[in-house]
Amino acid sequence: MRKVSDKVKNLPPYLFAKLNERKKELTEQGVDVIDLGIGAPDLPTPDFVINELIRTVQKPENHRYPAYDGNADYKEAVAHFYKQHYNVDLNPETEILALIGSKEGIAHLMQAMLNPGDRVLLPNPGYPVYQTAVQMAGAEVEKFSLTEDYHFTPQFDQMNAITDEVKLMLLNYPGNPTSATVNLNTFLKAVTFAKKHNLIIAHDAAYDLVTFDNYKSPSILQAPNAKDYAIEFGSLSKSFNMTGWRIGYVVGNEKVINSLATLKSNIDTGQFTPIQKAAIKALTSDLSSVKKNNDILQDRMETMHQGLMDMGIKSGKPRGSIFIWAKVPKGLTSSEFAERLLDEAGIIVTPGNAFGSAGEGYFRVAITVAKERIEEVITRMKKLDFQEVYIKE
């Protein structure tokens, strides 16, 4: 169709939209589908956050256009959160920008920073939105592999052929899809790497508060001089179960923040003020609601992880995120395994190759259903007896 731009025409269908269509088809056929494919939290948004939305939405002045760069009190709340949680000082006026969810912010970052011919270093496997955002900006993708041998962390000392065209590198910990976690040393290396090659590191910290076993995910801004070379995206979607609210932020390097703010002011008019007001309550809370959610998620994760191990399906035990990254049984590709689970057991998982070539041989499980449903998943999978596939090999 001539009225569709080449940019849109050449985009692949969004993976999770396709999964939703398949789920709808099977449900209409009477199949009891258990969806472990999409990382959408099922737990409720905390009552104190909802109550603040209700209170502030009743005030007429909150229905006007919000500030383009975010409500001043919201940005102060983000600064408070970083100081309390990471001991990082941020200037709310120049180093913080409100976002309509971090996904939106990442997509707009590419438009704000990149020109045709510029290159971006992306993790493989990695969140598919990164690549499509780069493509929509007319820039080029250069991937670096994350492997199990190195716990799915970047090996900066092995990245030697970095050209002047590389302007940006994306990191994501706790990781999607790998659920990998890092300590501050990884970010120290990242900032050193960025300084050496004169590029910006964008860290997607969407799962920063979703952690287990007393693990605390670091911020890249805790590394010395990180603000010279780094920005960090945050979201309330996963930590406070606010996916549909669409509220997040980006913090760090003020030049990048300013360029992103300039672009956004010409595209959108910010997030609805009562949502920002409710998010303030979340970010300035004692995070006990997050701890409560994490306890539930950890119980689910341990149940699923043990079930997989009992079937001979290998996976690491996550310390963060809402995902388990597991090895496909020998003799099957990632897609074949996912299709067999869907067709024979009514279970949706995401094949690893959907996240890049280095994801082949893995599949991703989202622990976003009740424990009882996870136990049902394990029961159904055991009936398929994937260990027979190992025996054939």
ABEGO torsion letter per residue (X at the ends): XAABBAAAAABBBBAAAAAAAAAAAAAAAGBBBBBAABBBBABBBBAAAAAAAAAAAABAAAABBBBAAEBAAAAAAAAAAAAAAAGBBBBAAAABBBBBEAAAAAAAAAAAABBBGBBBBBBOBBBAAAAAAAAAAGBBBBBBBBBAAAGGBBBAAABABBBAABABBBBBOBBOAAGBBBBAAAAAAAAAAAAAAGBBBBBBAAAAABBBGGBBBBBAAABBGAAAABBBBBBAAAAAGAAAAGBBBBBEBAAAAAAAAAAAAAABAEBBAAAAAAAAAAAABAGAAAAAAAAAAAAAAAAAAAAAAAAGBBBBBBABEABBBBBBBBGBBAAAAAAAAAAAAGBBBBBAAAAEAAABGBBBBBBABBAAAAAAAAAAAAAAGAAAAAAAX
